[in-house]
Each structure stands twice: as structure tokens, then as C-alpha cells.
Amino acid sequence: MGGLGSGRSLGGSRRNTVEEYPYCLSVSWMRKNGLIPDGHLKRCTSKTWYNRSTGEVANSVMLMGFVTEDGYNNRVDVLFKDGAPVKKQSIGIGYTKSGVCNRRAWLLCPKCFKNRSKLYASGPNRPFNCRECCGLVYQSQRHDRMARLFTRARNIHRKLYGNGDLTTGVPIKPYNMHWKTYERKCQEMKYYCDLGYAYMGVEVAKFKEQINKF
Ligand SMILES: [Zn+2]
């Protein structure tokens, strides 16, 4: 991995997590609700999401499952309420072989057409796409990234003969190191710390928002 300025920009810290996208359609839910073939030719059902704290309806869509004769070109249509940017979104169902005679169903992301087990929407009446197309990361990924940034800063700290504890401050210039090298390493350390704090800031802000409700 490179040094200063390499890798993802600070904007990366603002990437939403899967947990922040509450509107999710999954293969398992569709299967349970008969939208993915269970012998019915056409099946219609609705899905409603509720606000976890107020109990109010947050989002609601109608879903229609279509089964073709060969049973392999099935799709589920998502019908949005009036006023939504799109009225209907068709989600293809893909299959892969699983075991000897079983097949596993997947939702085909309407954007990239990859097999996905879950699709997400950014808000009520918004179309569903996969995690990658929505630019989402898992909460744990964001946390891991933050941890890695601080680890990098600590490694530089040690290269400057520090003990790796960032709270002890910037180590003094080692006698056998050029000033230019020392300054560059300090800059790198600052860069990784800044990015790490940016990630931490997002998590702390979210936590503050939740705790302030009490
Ligand atoms: Zn996609």
C-alpha cells in the first residue's frame, strides 16, 4: 500500500452502511411469502416497514411474483405508491444449482444484474438495488477501516522509535533519520489519524443522536 494521499479519500467516511438502509427485500422473505415459485402462477402481497421507535408506517410496497412456464425466467414486480419517482420496478429472479436436484434462488440487482440475496432502498418509494450499487458498506467494514487507519498511524509511530501509543504524542526525530523523511512520516501519521477520526466522528455522531433521545 502506498503512502500519503493513496487509498480512498476522506469522502469514504460518509459512505452509508447497510444498517442505515432500513428498506430491504430479501430472498428468504420473498420465499416465505410465496413470491418465489411455490407452484402459484401469480402471487400478490404487500410489504410494509414500520418506524421502529414510533410504530408508524415508514414505507409500503406491493409485490407481484410472476412465474414463467419453464420456471426459470421468473420475476417479482415492485409496485410503488403514487408520487414515487417510478411506478414499478421489475426484479428478475436468478437461479444457481444447489446440491443434486435443488436450486437456489437469487434476486437479480436491477442495476448490475448480479445475484443478490438482499436489495436495499435509500428511502420510502425509492427503487431497490444491491448493496454495491447503493454504495453501502457494512457497519463492521467501516469500523474495521477505522481500526486499520489507526494501526497504520501506530506503525509509523513505532518507525520513529515511538512506543506505538498515539497518546504519547509525536516522537522526536531519530538521530539517524533525515529531516525530510521525518517530516514525511509525521505527515503520513497525521493523514491516517485525520481519516481515522473522520470515521470515528461518523460513529460518534450517530451514537450521540441516539443517546440524546433519552
Ligand atoms: Zn447491483
Boltz pocket constraint, residues with backbone or C-beta under 6 A from the ligand:
constraints:
  - pocket:
      binder: B
      contacts: [[A, 109], [A, 110], [A, 111], [A, 112], [A, 113], [A, 114], [A, 129], [A, 130], [A, 131], [A, 132], [A, 133]]
      max_distance: 6.0
